[in-house]
Amino acid sequence: MEKKALSHYKAMILAAGRGNRLRPLTDQLPKPLMDIHGQALIEYHLHALSRAGIDQVVINHAWLGQKIEAALGTGEAYQIEITYSPEPEGGLETAGGILQALPLLTDGNQPFLVVNGDVFTDFDFSALAKSTLPEGCLAHLILVPTPSFKAQGDFGLDKEGKVLATGDYTFSGISLLHPDLFSGITPGFVPLAPVLRDAIHQGKVTGEVYSGRWDDIGTIERLETARENGLN
């Protein structure tokens, strides 16, 4: 068997959300463990990251986090070493969760991949796992065409590949982030959107558009759609 080329990056899967819009399903099962064609949602990410050469993954959790740890274990089944970052009840929001996990993700200077645990996608992480951030860049975002359930997009992209604060695209939840993005942030409950927007206004965020399969599993209806269509 050909040995896969390992990435020099670690990755984080965000799995601490309560999944209120998926209740009552998430009353007993955390959203990342929702089944889609015989696999938990989060397992698709683990397999995809492994194929891309990522062999170390940090998973944060809050709601029913012990069930995530019990289901995934140490990551041996995915050829990945999994480390968990437990959060207090209610979670720390995205930036707060990443900030808490930084010592597990980087030596303080190395970027890392991040993916939301509640998206269902056929995105190939290989190129992202081998890419580098330009000098002074704090984040590289994977954007997608704004889905029909949203009234408008969140971001744009200029000709040089810099992300704009307004436009027709939606952040996919997939990114390559530099630890300096979180410099000066006080630990605690901190959302990511304002942090990203501040860096965007400084011209320190690049991006690209992915037009392949991408679903936000935010409601029961979208979960059922993903189950009906699967991945090719």
Secondary structure, 3 states (H helix, E strand, C coil): CCCCCCCCCCEEEECCCCCHHHCCHHHCCCHHHCEECCEEHHHHHHHHHHHCCCCEEEEEECCCHHHHHHHHCCCHHHCCEEEEEECCCCCCHHHHHHHHHHHHHCCCCCCEEEEECCEEECCCCHHHHHCCCCCCCCEEEEEEECCCCCCCCCEEECCCCEEEEEEEEEEEEEEEECHHHHCCCCCCCCCCHHHHHHHHHCCCEEEEECCCCEEECCCHHHHHHHHHHCCC
